Amino acid sequence: MALPRLPLAATLPRRLSRLIGAMILAGMAALSSHAQGERPIPIFDAHLHYNWEPTPYFTLEQVHALFRQHGVTGILATSRPNDGTHALVGSPRDDLWVVPFIRPYRVRPDVQSWFSNPVIFELIEAEFRRGYYIGIGEFHLSGRAAATEVVRKTVNFAVEHDLYLHAHADEEAVEHLYRHNPKAKVIWAHTGFGLAPERVEALLKKHPDLWGELSYRSGITGPDGQLMPEWRDLFTRYPDRFLVGSDTWINERWASYGEIMAQYRGWLRQLPPDIAAKIAYRNARALFEARMQKRPIRG
């Protein structure tokens, strides 16, 4: 006599059965949202370069069209040299919020030497007099290169004028920034690239004014695009401490801008909506909005 066939769920371990059920429900929700034309979550691009060497890849009109197309409602704007940032600030749009940072670079070789060049600090002081900057960076630092006098003066200048520092830095360099001045406010470009999540968490715990920006950050998702458990946990424990960005440092990043934003939205959808909204745009608002109101544009 043949045994009766059991439902599939009854033949699986309980945990696996629940997982499959959750995946089915998530898929149904995604299809429902797509069918209803749900508007994609807005994004604040917290790592944008509109480089001017000698002309940008896209015109200002093309850039604004790209932002509208991909639901980007704000940008942390920098450029090399700072002419591109001046152009973005000088071409306001009602649908785009521009947060300008001073880039301590005039030409590409400054990336490797700015931290030991006193002329760069003079550049920072001169740019700051424009009156509208909210931070300094993105700048590159590795290890003890962050221990120089130019970096110390830059950190103290930022603290004195309530500016953020946008640092492309390894773990050692991040620690040097806080040794220069523990009151520094640091946006950590790339959040350590491939640094272990537990080390990222240790630094977030140690430094309350440290935020992780996630462009080029490896390990957040698996090959299937699903959030890795350790990153889901980190975002859940520190929902106010992360930002997303494109890092348009080369033309290829501009050409793939839509793909970059789609990848972010792919894993943001896997988080609770309130956490996803914070990482996508609300954290940037919380960090920058009050400071922007205090800094009128003076040209």
Phi, psi and omega in degrees: 000129183285141177288147177293144179283129178272152172303150183306317183300329181286342181268356184251153171304147187303318182296318179293322179298317179296321180298315180297319178299318179296320179296320179296315179297319179297319178296319178296320179296318180297317179296320179297316179297319180296318182295326181275000179068039182302134182289132179295151182298135176296154179230136168262118181276102188268021176201078183240132175246122172252070188295149190231075191227074354270350177229153182284163179295318178244150170289166178302318180296320179293322178296313179298322178296321179296317178298315180297318182300324187250019171067031177267117187255355178201156180219144165269106193263127172220166176199164175234113349291195187281003180302321180297322177293318177302318181295318179294317179296324183277002179234065186296148174227143180295335184262011180219131178256116184257121178248104188273136174242147176282125174267124183277038181230139172259317180225167185303319180301339178299338179304322185269353188222355187304324187290351177236013184247108181301334179299328181294323177295325175296323176299315179300314180298317182294316179295321182300330181293348174296334171095352187246002185282147181249344182197181179233130179134184359289137174233157185254132178214142177222127174056228186284356172299338179280356185266009185281167179293322179298318179293318179302315180295323179294316179297313180295323176299317180297315180296316181301323186254014177056050179251148173276155173248126179255101193249120168273093194216150171278177185300318181297317181294323176301316180296323177297321179302317181284336173291324176299317180199110183294351178271004180298146175247113190242126168262116189271098180302127176074358176047046174083009180055265183251014180301139182303139181305326179293329176286323174301314180297321179300319179290322177297320178295318185288325187238099182298337179257046174235129179235142180262125174259134202256010177296141180063006182286120181274158172087359181290321177236161173274181180301336181271004180083003180274141178302135174286143185303322182293328178280324174302317179296319181295317178295326180289321181282331183232060185293340182268006192243014183228149177224162176242154181204162183267326187054068180277060185279341176227162183300328181298329178290324174295318182297331181253023186303316180297322178295320180298314180294323179295323178296318176300311182297331179300316180268338174297326179295342181273357179259159171305142186306323182291322178290318179301317181295322178297311183292322184290319184204333187290326178298320178298317177301315182297324182285317196252336193299311182297322181291324178297324181292337181273350187240083178293149179286128179244002177081000000 
